[in-house]
Each structure stands twice: as C-alpha cells, then as structure tokens.
Amino acid sequence: MKYLLAAAFLSASLFASGAANAGADDTKWVAKCVKDNSDAKVSPEIVTKYCTCMNNKMDDNETQSITQWEKTHQTEMKACEKESGWK
C-alpha cells in the first residue's frame, strides 16, 4: 500500500512539474529513487520532488542511479533537499 501511495504521488508530481514529457528512462530513475527512499521520514510528495530535482540535475547519459549519484554530488543534493522541502 505504501508503494502504491508513493507511485500515485510520483505520477501526480511528474505531471504537475511538467516532467510528464520526460522520457520513460527519467520516469524509471525517479521511481527507483522514490522506492529507495520509501522509509524516509518525509511525505512521498517531498521524496518525489527531491528525486525529480536530482534527476533533472543529472546528465542524460548518466548510468548511476540517483541514489548512487547523490553520494558524490553533495551540492546538488543539498539544493534539491531545499527545493523539495526535505528537512
């Protein structure tokens, strides 16, 4: 049930943010990031905003997942935390 709720927020957020036009690859990476952060102490909507922000900062040819990439890109991570409201 928790995953379905997160998926619903992901879909709504992607549509609302204009990322609905993003490729299937972007959607896949954001969904994986949301799943990787399913135990976060913030709402699924905030997690989705964060993951979408991180995905948008990554190069289209990046092969690492968002979760892997964020470990070596602290500046981008902090900017996306602030943008998404993650505290």
RODO-2510 file (C-alpha; in nm, 4 decimals, decimal comma):
residues 87
     n   res          X          Y          Z
     1     m     0,0000     0,0000     0,0000
     2     k     0,2835     0,2388     0,0871
     3     y     0,4407     0,1790    -0,2536
     4     l     0,1105     0,2418    -0,4322
     5     l     0,0694     0,5710    -0,2487
     6     a     0,4224     0,6722    -0,3433
     7     a     0,3582     0,5758    -0,7051
     8     a     0,0410     0,7852    -0,7080
     9     f     0,2284     1,0867    -0,5720
    10     l     0,5038     1,0249    -0,8247
    11     s     0,2611     1,0280    -1,1135
    12     a     0,0831     1,3393    -0,9915
    13     s     0,4062     1,5221    -0,9198
    14     l     0,5607     1,4378    -1,2545
    15     f     0,2531     1,5663    -1,4309
    16     a     0,2344     1,8819    -1,2218
    17     s     0,6034     1,9610    -1,2596
    18     g     0,5971     1,9347    -1,6352
    19     a     0,8180     1,6289    -1,6249
    20     a     0,5364     1,4249    -1,7756
    21     n     0,7035     1,4943    -2,1078
    22     a     1,0241     1,3359    -1,9822
    23     g     1,1296     1,0073    -2,1286
    24     a     1,0466     0,6686    -1,9858
    25     d     1,4057     0,6442    -1,8661
    26     d     1,3632     0,9507    -1,6432
    27     t     1,0404     0,8121    -1,5014
    28     k     1,2147     0,4823    -1,4264
    29     w     1,5019     0,6530    -1,2416
    30     v     1,2703     0,8758    -1,0379
    31     a     1,0530     0,5766    -0,9441
    32     k     1,3627     0,3856    -0,8289
    33     c     1,4745     0,6837    -0,6203
    34     v     1,1289     0,7086    -0,4605
    35     k     1,1433     0,3367    -0,3801
    36     d     1,4982     0,3709    -0,2414
    37     n     1,3685     0,6441    -0,0073
    38     s     1,0436     0,4733     0,0923
    39     d     1,1479     0,4711     0,4578
    40     a     1,2188     0,8457     0,4670
    41     k     1,0573     1,0468     0,7433
    42     v     0,9005     1,2887     0,4918
    43     s     0,5914     1,2664     0,2716
    44     p     0,6037     1,0734    -0,0565
    45     e     0,5336     1,4025    -0,2356
    46     i     0,8527     1,5573    -0,0954
    47     v     1,0520     1,2461    -0,1857
    48     t     0,9147     1,2647    -0,5401
    49     k     1,0038     1,6341    -0,5712
    50     y     1,3537     1,5594    -0,4417
    51     c     1,4066     1,2670    -0,6785
    52     t     1,2749     1,4640    -0,9760
    53     c     1,5068     1,7534    -0,8905
    54     m     1,8056     1,5205    -0,8641
    55     n     1,7159     1,3502    -1,1911
    56     n     1,6953     1,6876    -1,3645
    57     k     2,0448     1,7778    -1,2411
    58     m     2,1946     1,4572    -1,3782
    59     d     2,3327     1,4221    -1,7296
    60     d     2,1052     1,2255    -1,9641
    61     n     2,3875     0,9783    -2,0242
    62     e     2,4447     0,9045    -1,6547
    63     t     2,4435     0,5327    -1,5763
    64     q     2,4296     0,5540    -1,1963
    65     s     2,1018     0,5563    -1,0106
    66     i     2,0010     0,8790    -0,8381
    67     t     2,0783     0,7150    -0,5039
    68     q     2,4318     0,6312    -0,6176
    69     w     2,4898     0,9670    -0,7889
    70     e     2,3804     1,1786    -0,4918
    71     k     2,6612     1,0330    -0,2780
    72     t     2,9220     1,2098    -0,4909
    73     h     2,7205     1,5247    -0,5676
    74     q     2,6586     1,6892    -0,2314
    75     t     2,5968     2,0373    -0,3738
    76     e     2,3173     1,9125    -0,5983
    77     m     2,1754     1,7007    -0,3163
    78     k     2,1565     1,9980    -0,0789
    79     a     1,9960     2,2165    -0,3469
    80     c     1,7305     1,9515    -0,4150
    81     e     1,6660     1,8996    -0,0435
    82     k     1,5990     2,2715    -0,0129
    83     e     1,3856     2,2878    -0,3292
    84     s     1,1724     1,9897    -0,2269
    85     g     1,1253     2,0957     0,1345
    86     w     1,3119     1,7917     0,2709
    87     k     1,4303     1,8693     0,6243
***
